[in-house]
Amino acid sequence: MTDGIWISLITAGVTAFFLLGVPIFLVIGLWVVGTSLVIDFTLANVGVTLFQGLSFFGLLALPLFILTGDLINAAGIAKRLSDFAYSTLSWMRGGMGMSTLGACGLFAAISGSNAGSTATIGSIMQPEMVKNGYDERFAAATAASGGTVGIIIPPSIIFIVYGFMMNLSISDLFIAGMVPGALMVVAMMGACYLVARKNGWGQLQPFKAGVSARLARKAYLGFATIGVVVYGIYSGKFSPTEAAAITVGFTMIAGLLITREISLRKLPTIMLRSGQIAGMLAPLIAISVVMQQLLSVLGAGQALSEMLSGIDNYYLTLGTCMLIILLAGMILESLPVTIILAPILAPIAQQAGVDPIHFSVIFLVGAAIGFVTPPFGLNLYVASSITGISYVRLVKYVIPYFIALIACWLAICLVPSLSLFLVNL
């Protein structure tokens, strides 16, 4: 049999393993080893690339921002941000749902994690939304959808990976994600308002400026953390990695000495949880770098480039790239999608005239939409696990948010200044 047939069989086999629930790290690892043997690519390269793939200073921000998210939750800062968000929107129909989305945006501005935003804010707000008269499935779908901005609003863990893979300034990527991330939150708030108004969900409460001001003061630690990250990176005072280290120190001190909801006894447990998440992501990044290298040797990027080179139209090329990203996001998590597809699609988009920073935002917003798109839909699984509502029952209620996110994605694509305005200042 030819090498092509063997590689096709290996691909079919690992796809079957993936569908059976084998961890994606092992799936990619099996494909890498099998393909290397077929094309006589030395296996020594796998070990070397696994090590070198993680030998990048910028990736230190990854475990640090994960730890920041866990510390914010444990310190009670996430709950205070949620309370403040609700106090400002409780007078509107759908106010609690919109405040859940707003709280996800605020939490994302500190943690940079989609699953973390969904799990943390969802566990706080979903029960409150149900008590407030919302359908429990819609409440869970709201938390899942709100979590999508976790990888767009800086600091973003996936932006760090994208910048590492494509040799782009991580600071510029963070800045480029600010306006699109805020736009996504506003678009989903609009969808929440329309659905809640149609169904009569939510109990209206009069707006009280004094209460909002008091809760804003209680949430000052969250705002201070966001301010430190945004100011430091935007002004160039420190790098994203240094920003991550500073926020870890700040939130740890806040939890130990100010809110006093973290004790020294709890710290090892919090760090262990963060370490487990980072330990799951780091090997996946490393093995995906090897996979990308093999795809390059096999000429996958060149083949796709030649296929798209016949499309002599800026918008058609960009639309085709977006379709590929969306389809990939439906079956894979954003990390492998980014590591595998970004090095292939980004040069094609750049050749068509798309700014690299602009395309990074387009790419990752598409990957974020995959978090609420079956059959994978990671955020739907997270929301299901924290609420006890089956995955299948959530899908119907995420559709309004999906439509809002698609509309937002198209706007980001068609109006480059939404991504580039702040970067070019």
Solvent accessible surface area in square Angstrom, and as a share of the most:
residue,aa,sasa,rsa
1,M,143,0.64
2,T,88,0.51
3,D,75,0.39
4,G,44,0.42
5,I,81,0.41
6,W,112,0.39
7,I,27,0.13
8,S,68,0.44
9,L,93,0.46
10,I,35,0.18
11,T,57,0.33
12,A,63,0.49
13,G,32,0.31
14,V,14,0.08
15,T,62,0.36
16,A,48,0.37
17,F,91,0.38
18,F,49,0.21
19,L,138,0.69
20,L,144,0.71
21,G,62,0.59
22,V,41,0.24
23,P,81,0.51
24,I,40,0.20
25,F,78,0.32
26,L,91,0.45
27,V,11,0.06
28,I,7,0.03
29,G,15,0.14
30,L,88,0.44
31,W,14,0.05
32,V,0,0.00
33,V,62,0.36
34,G,16,0.16
35,T,0,0.00
36,S,0,0.00
37,L,110,0.55
38,V,31,0.18
39,I,39,0.20
40,D,131,0.68
41,F,54,0.23
42,T,83,0.48
43,L,80,0.40
44,A,71,0.55
45,N,28,0.14
46,V,18,0.10
47,G,44,0.42
48,V,80,0.46
49,T,11,0.06
50,L,56,0.28
51,F,153,0.64
52,Q,113,0.50
53,G,4,0.04
54,L,67,0.33
55,S,79,0.51
56,F,70,0.29
57,F,125,0.52
58,G,8,0.07
59,L,14,0.07
60,L,94,0.47
61,A,0,0.00
62,L,6,0.03
63,P,52,0.33
64,L,46,0.23
65,F,0,0.00
66,I,11,0.06
67,L,22,0.11
68,T,0,0.00
69,G,8,0.07
70,D,18,0.09
71,L,0,0.00
72,I,0,0.00
73,N,72,0.37
74,A,33,0.25
75,A,0,0.00
76,G,9,0.09
77,I,1,0.00
78,A,0,0.00
79,K,93,0.39
80,R,53,0.19
81,L,1,0.00
82,S,0,0.00
83,D,46,0.24
84,F,43,0.18
85,A,7,0.06
86,Y,37,0.14
87,S,13,0.08
88,T,44,0.25
89,L,33,0.16
90,S,8,0.05
91,W,126,0.44
92,M,53,0.24
93,R,72,0.26
94,G,1,0.01
95,G,3,0.02
96,M,15,0.07
97,G,0,0.00
98,M,8,0.03
99,S,0,0.00
100,T,1,0.00
101,L,0,0.00
102,G,13,0.13
103,A,0,0.00
104,C,0,0.00
105,G,8,0.08
106,L,45,0.22
107,F,2,0.01
108,A,0,0.00
109,A,9,0.07
110,I,0,0.00
111,S,2,0.01
112,G,0,0.00
113,S,24,0.15
114,N,11,0.05
115,A,31,0.24
116,G,22,0.21
117,S,0,0.00
118,T,0,0.00
119,A,25,0.19
120,T,12,0.07
121,I,0,0.00
122,G,0,0.00
123,S,63,0.41
124,I,31,0.16
125,M,7,0.03
126,Q,16,0.07
127,P,59,0.37
128,E,67,0.30
129,M,0,0.00
130,V,61,0.35
131,K,148,0.63
132,N,14,0.07
133,G,42,0.40
134,Y,8,0.03
135,D,31,0.16
136,E,69,0.31
137,R,69,0.25
138,F,1,0.00
139,A,0,0.00
140,A,1,0.00
141,A,0,0.00
142,T,0,0.00
143,A,1,0.01
144,A,0,0.00
145,S,0,0.00
146,G,0,0.00
147,G,0,0.00
148,T,0,0.00
149,V,0,0.00
150,G,0,0.00
151,I,2,0.01
152,I,0,0.00
153,I,23,0.12
154,P,4,0.03
155,P,0,0.00
156,S,0,0.00
157,I,10,0.05
158,I,10,0.05
159,F,0,0.00
160,I,0,0.00
161,V,0,0.00
162,Y,2,0.01
163,G,2,0.02
164,F,44,0.18
165,M,32,0.14
166,M,43,0.19
167,N,141,0.72
168,L,46,0.23
169,S,55,0.35
170,I,19,0.10
171,S,29,0.18
172,D,49,0.25
173,L,0,0.00
174,F,1,0.00
175,I,14,0.07
176,A,1,0.01
177,G,0,0.00
178,M,40,0.18
179,V,52,0.30
180,P,0,0.00
181,G,0,0.00
182,A,52,0.41
183,L,57,0.28
184,M,0,0.00
185,V,15,0.09
186,V,94,0.54
187,A,30,0.23
188,M,0,0.00
189,M,39,0.17
190,G,34,0.33
191,A,12,0.09
192,C,0,0.00
193,Y,63,0.24
194,L,116,0.58
195,V,26,0.15
196,A,0,0.00
197,R,157,0.57
198,K,176,0.74
199,N,73,0.37
200,G,47,0.45
201,W,41,0.14
202,G,11,0.10
203,Q,106,0.47
204,L,96,0.48
205,Q,81,0.36
206,P,100,0.63
207,F,103,0.43
208,K,120,0.51
209,A,66,0.51
210,G,54,0.52
211,V,52,0.30
212,S,9,0.06
213,A,46,0.36
214,R,114,0.42
215,L,25,0.13
216,A,28,0.22
217,R,155,0.57
218,K,94,0.40
219,A,1,0.01
220,Y,106,0.40
221,L,3,0.02
222,G,0,0.00
223,F,68,0.28
224,A,38,0.30
225,T,1,0.01
226,I,27,0.14
227,G,36,0.34
228,V,46,0.26
229,V,1,0.00
230,V,48,0.28
231,Y,134,0.51
232,G,0,0.00
233,I,7,0.04
234,Y,93,0.36
235,S,52,0.33
236,G,59,0.57
237,K,132,0.56
238,F,41,0.17
239,S,38,0.24
240,P,13,0.08
241,T,8,0.05
242,E,82,0.37
243,A,0,0.00
244,A,0,0.00
245,A,50,0.39
246,I,73,0.37
247,T,0,0.00
248,V,15,0.09
249,G,31,0.30
250,F,65,0.27
251,T,0,0.00
252,M,39,0.17
253,I,98,0.50
254,A,1,0.01
255,G,0,0.00
256,L,40,0.20
257,L,114,0.57
258,I,89,0.45
259,T,17,0.10
260,R,181,0.66
261,E,79,0.35
262,I,5,0.02
263,S,50,0.32
264,L,134,0.67
265,R,216,0.79
266,K,105,0.44
267,L,18,0.09
268,P,86,0.54
269,T,92,0.54
270,I,18,0.09
271,M,85,0.38
272,L,112,0.56
273,R,118,0.43
274,S,6,0.04
275,G,41,0.40
276,Q,113,0.50
277,I,53,0.27
278,A,14,0.11
279,G,42,0.41
280,M,125,0.56
281,L,28,0.14
282,A,30,0.23
283,P,46,0.29
284,L,10,0.05
285,I,1,0.00
286,A,4,0.03
287,I,7,0.04
288,S,0,0.00
289,V,23,0.13
290,V,1,0.00
291,M,29,0.13
292,Q,48,0.21
293,Q,64,0.28
294,L,0,0.00
295,L,27,0.14
296,S,80,0.52
297,V,81,0.46
298,L,67,0.34
299,G,23,0.22
300,A,33,0.26
301,G,21,0.20
302,Q,121,0.54
303,A,61,0.47
304,L,33,0.16
305,S,33,0.21
306,E,108,0.48
307,M,123,0.55
308,L,6,0.03
309,S,78,0.50
310,G,68,0.66
311,I,44,0.22
312,D,140,0.73
313,N,77,0.40
314,Y,66,0.25
315,Y,129,0.49
316,L,108,0.54
317,T,6,0.03
318,L,1,0.01
319,G,34,0.33
320,T,33,0.19
321,C,0,0.00
322,M,13,0.06
323,L,100,0.50
324,I,39,0.20
325,I,0,0.00
326,L,29,0.14
327,L,94,0.47
328,A,15,0.12
329,G,2,0.02
330,M,58,0.26
331,I,91,0.46
332,L,42,0.21
333,E,33,0.15
334,S,3,0.02
335,L,2,0.01
336,P,0,0.00
337,V,1,0.00
338,T,0,0.00
339,I,0,0.00
340,I,22,0.11
341,L,24,0.12
342,A,0,0.00
343,P,25,0.16
344,I,23,0.12
345,L,0,0.00
346,A,13,0.10
347,P,68,0.42
348,I,12,0.06
349,A,0,0.00
350,Q,104,0.46
351,Q,149,0.66
352,A,35,0.28
353,G,55,0.53
354,V,4,0.02
355,D,57,0.29
356,P,46,0.29
357,I,21,0.11
358,H,2,0.01
359,F,2,0.01
360,S,0,0.00
361,V,0,0.00
362,I,0,0.00
363,F,0,0.00
364,L,0,0.00
365,V,0,0.00
366,G,0,0.00
367,A,2,0.02
368,A,0,0.00
369,I,0,0.00
370,G,3,0.03
371,F,3,0.01
372,V,1,0.00
373,T,11,0.06
374,P,44,0.28
375,P,83,0.52
376,F,45,0.19
377,G,0,0.00
378,L,44,0.22
379,N,0,0.00
380,L,0,0.00
381,Y,104,0.39
382,V,24,0.14
383,A,0,0.00
384,S,19,0.12
385,S,88,0.57
386,I,62,0.32
387,T,36,0.21
388,G,70,0.67
389,I,7,0.03
390,S,53,0.34
391,Y,35,0.13
392,V,120,0.69
393,R,110,0.40
394,L,0,0.00
395,V,41,0.24
396,K,138,0.58
397,Y,32,0.12
398,V,4,0.02
399,I,87,0.44
400,P,38,0.24
401,Y,0,0.00
402,F,58,0.24
403,I,109,0.56
404,A,14,0.11
405,L,0,0.00
406,I,41,0.21
407,A,59,0.46
408,C,5,0.03
409,W,8,0.03
410,L,88,0.44
411,A,36,0.28
412,I,0,0.00
413,C,8,0.05
414,L,105,0.52
415,V,67,0.38
416,P,51,0.32
417,S,63,0.41
418,L,46,0.23
419,S,1,0.01
420,L,25,0.13
421,F,116,0.48
422,L,38,0.19
423,V,34,0.19
424,N,113,0.58
425,L,136,0.68
